[in-house]
Amino acid sequence: MPIYWTLRAIPELAPLSRKERGRIWRLSYPKAYRHWQAWLGIAFAGICGGTGVSIGAAHGFSQVGAFLGGGIGGVICGQILMHMILPYIRQAAAEQQGVAGQKRGG
């Protein structure tokens, strides 16, 4: 699964204006939290951060461990959330393109 660093990198949002990309993102993002997988990803990120602190503390570097563990957990959580968000983005982008086509067509 690709990592999207910007909204423009999401293929469904790429042809849209910056304003429309932001609008669709703001509509779609909260819907991810309707899924238990999103909450599991958040919990996993916390567990990774806590594990990082524990391992780091054992070696005298608890902050470094928290940073690394939280970073790893955050990336994985982000991927899970993106997997949950993409269907909503696709739906909203298709609706947006349908509305734009209707305005142009008639």
Contacts in CASP RR format, 6 or more apart in sequence:
PFRMAT RR
TARGET T0000
AUTHOR 0000-0000-0000
METHOD contacts of the structure
MODEL  1
MPIYWTLRAIPELAPLSRKERGRIWRLSYPKAYRHWQAWLGIAFAGICGG
TGVSIGAAHGFSQVGAFLGGGIGGVICGQILMHMILPYIRQAAAEQQGVA
GQKRGG
1 79 0 8 1.000
1 82 0 8 1.000
1 83 0 8 1.000
2 9 0 8 1.000
3 75 0 8 1.000
3 79 0 8 1.000
4 10 0 8 1.000
4 82 0 8 1.000
7 13 0 8 1.000
7 21 0 8 1.000
7 22 0 8 1.000
7 25 0 8 1.000
8 14 0 8 1.000
8 18 0 8 1.000
8 21 0 8 1.000
10 21 0 8 1.000
10 86 0 8 1.000
10 89 0 8 1.000
12 86 0 8 1.000
12 89 0 8 1.000
12 90 0 8 1.000
12 93 0 8 1.000
13 20 0 8 1.000
13 21 0 8 1.000
13 24 0 8 1.000
13 25 0 8 1.000
13 89 0 8 1.000
13 93 0 8 1.000
16 24 0 8 1.000
16 93 0 8 1.000
16 96 0 8 1.000
20 96 0 8 1.000
24 89 0 8 1.000
24 92 0 8 1.000
24 93 0 8 1.000
24 96 0 8 1.000
25 89 0 8 1.000
27 88 0 8 1.000
27 92 0 8 1.000
28 85 0 8 1.000
28 88 0 8 1.000
28 89 0 8 1.000
28 92 0 8 1.000
29 85 0 8 1.000
31 84 0 8 1.000
31 85 0 8 1.000
31 88 0 8 1.000
32 38 0 8 1.000
32 81 0 8 1.000
32 84 0 8 1.000
32 85 0 8 1.000
32 88 0 8 1.000
33 39 0 8 1.000
35 84 0 8 1.000
37 80 0 8 1.000
37 83 0 8 1.000
37 84 0 8 1.000
38 80 0 8 1.000
38 81 0 8 1.000
38 84 0 8 1.000
40 80 0 8 1.000
41 73 0 8 1.000
41 76 0 8 1.000
41 77 0 8 1.000
41 78 0 8 1.000
41 80 0 8 1.000
41 81 0 8 1.000
42 77 0 8 1.000
44 73 0 8 1.000
44 76 0 8 1.000
44 77 0 8 1.000
44 80 0 8 1.000
45 70 0 8 1.000
45 71 0 8 1.000
45 73 0 8 1.000
45 74 0 8 1.000
45 76 0 8 1.000
45 77 0 8 1.000
46 70 0 8 1.000
46 73 0 8 1.000
48 69 0 8 1.000
48 70 0 8 1.000
48 71 0 8 1.000
48 72 0 8 1.000
48 73 0 8 1.000
48 74 0 8 1.000
48 76 0 8 1.000
49 65 0 8 1.000
49 66 0 8 1.000
49 69 0 8 1.000
49 70 0 8 1.000
49 71 0 8 1.000
49 73 0 8 1.000
50 66 0 8 1.000
50 69 0 8 1.000
50 70 0 8 1.000
51 69 0 8 1.000
52 65 0 8 1.000
52 66 0 8 1.000
52 68 0 8 1.000
52 69 0 8 1.000
52 70 0 8 1.000
53 62 0 8 1.000
53 65 0 8 1.000
53 66 0 8 1.000
55 65 0 8 1.000
56 62 0 8 1.000
56 64 0 8 1.000
56 65 0 8 1.000
56 66 0 8 1.000
END
